[in-house]
Structure formats: structure tokens, C-alpha cells
Amino acid sequence: MHERSKGPRNFALAIVIILRLSTSAWGQSETFARLPSAPSPQENIPTTMAAQFDVSSLAPGTFGEDSGQSIQEEPRQPHGVIKSAIMRTLEDQKGLYKAPFEPHNFPWDGLVLGGTALFLVEDRKIENNLPGGHYQFYQDTSNIAIGGLAATLAGVWLYGVKPEHRHARETGFLELETLTDTFLIYTPMQLIAGRQRPGEGNGHGDFFKHRAINTSFPGGHAMFTWAMATVVAHEYSRPWIQVLTYGAAFAVTTSRLLARDHWSSDMWVGSALGIGIAEHVFHAHCNPELSDSCKHHVRFIP
């Protein structure tokens, strides 16, 4: 059997958790941005308003340099950033595991479960009818597509470092958050399923044969690529951007299947999970002022 490439995916997964810690700082900056502007020093603040407006909870510089006001506060400690990131990740995970049991998601559940059952039955038949050869070409195609999408998003994240690039900053951080949540769901599923790839064992794609995270089910390349593509397509809902991002995800999914790295059911489940996770994270934390696709108005920010 041909050699399977796993370097790009393993490298991406290794850095996701480290990068995820930076989302906490972004969440706090967005919190301050949504606070009402403070009155100037010359304005008379009624006693009742002053009692309700607790300035002690605000960070230094919240009022801006022009207001002439400053509040002395100790810098946020590193352990506070880590704790905030962990709490936000746990909240995401809680919501993701509860999502399938929410009534409005039942149609999606039925589609995913029905499709999974169908592909599991037809896996070997589909595998036997795929064109042979060119395995390395298909693997290279998938690596180029996922690498190009990841590099583009890294550029967006760097562009969003400047405070005035709010939309790019949200896109970059929501991508990191989505990849982190995807990794935390992908890993236990891989360990539990332990499915053999096409060409391994008896060639039937048996489950519970491995104890590792580089196995067949679910399809990791598809899962992570569709997660990234979905966030971008929601943040920038222009048709040409959606065509490029979803096209890259489709190319990765198809090429991994043609390379005989996965069964059709692996790719179906990986794609569905990637889309579902990205949908949940985006609508839980997006800013309606920045994206027309944002459907919620209150975000969880620890």
C-alpha cells in the first residue's frame, strides 16, 4: 500500500492548543469595545448613574487617551489568561456535545446519521469502484489545498493583529477556536473508533483495531478543512469567497478518498462534524456588527 502523508496534519494539530490561549485576550478586548462610552470630565454625572456605572471593573485606558481619565489596575496575570481560555473552551465543548439533542438540530442529526449508515453499508462497494493509481498525486492535491487554506487564514490572523482590523481579528481568532474545538472532538473519536484504513487488515475497514489518532474514522483532513472553510464562508459571505473555501474543502475530501486514505463514511462524518462544529462556534461568538451571517446577539465571554 502507498505511504500515507500525515506531517501537515500532525503539525497543525500540535500548534492549535498553544495558539488557542490567545483567544482569551481577544474576548476581553471585545468586551471592553462593547461598553458604553464614558462621559467627559466636564459633564456632571448624576449620583444614581455614578452608582450604577462601576468604573472599578474596567481596564486601564478604557476611556481613551482624550478623556483625561485613567484607572490604575494591575496587569492581568498569565494564569488568568490561561484560566479564561480553558473556561471558554469548556463552554464550547459543553455546547457542542449538547447540540445534537436540541430540537432545532434534529433534521441535521437525521441527515448525518442516515448518511453515515448508508455509507457504512456501501463503503466497500464504493472503494472497489474508485479509479486506481495516482495515489501520490491525490495526496499532494489534498495537502496543497489544506495548506493553502491554512496559510491564507494565518495571513488573515496576522492582518487582524492591528486594532483597526476588527473583522480580520475576529476571523482569525474564531478559526483558532474552531480548530481547537475540532481537535478536542476528533481525538477521542479516533481513539474510540480505531478503524482500519482501506488496505489494512482484512480490507473491510474494521473498527476497534487501533489505539491511535492517525486512523481512518473520522476523516481528519476533511474535518479540519470543512471547519476552517465554514468559518471563512460565514465571516465573508461573498459568493467568490465561498466558492474558493468550500471548493478547497471539497478538493481535500475527494482527493483523500481517491488516495485510498479513508472510506467514504469517514469522509462523510468528518465533513459533517467539521461543518457542525464551525457553525456552533461561529454563531456562539460572532459579532453581528462585522458579519451579515451572524444570527445571535449575545456572546459567551468568560
Helices and strands as residue ranges (DSSP letters): H 7-20, H 23-33, H 47-52, G 55-57, G 65-67, H 78-98, G 99-101, G 103-105, H 106-128, H 135-159, H 166-193, H 220-235, H 239-258, H 264-285
